[in-house]
């Protein structure tokens, strides 16, 4: 008797192998996205917990919010992308 596991993927057709790989990768992405949402919620709670004590802390909070907005459909307009980049540059320069 052979105790080695059998790799069933080798016995499937190419389409079945692709479908299986797609399902595996999709599951990995969903797990990663859930973990990211959890970490974002933790960061949000941390940022909400206390007011900023310095301009640099306030700028960090503003950068975070601007970057969140930058990922939305509303922010995809070219003018808004330029404005976002300009504001982030200003915040970086002024917080130094």
Order of alpha helices (4+ residues) and beta strands (2+ residues): alpha-alpha-alpha
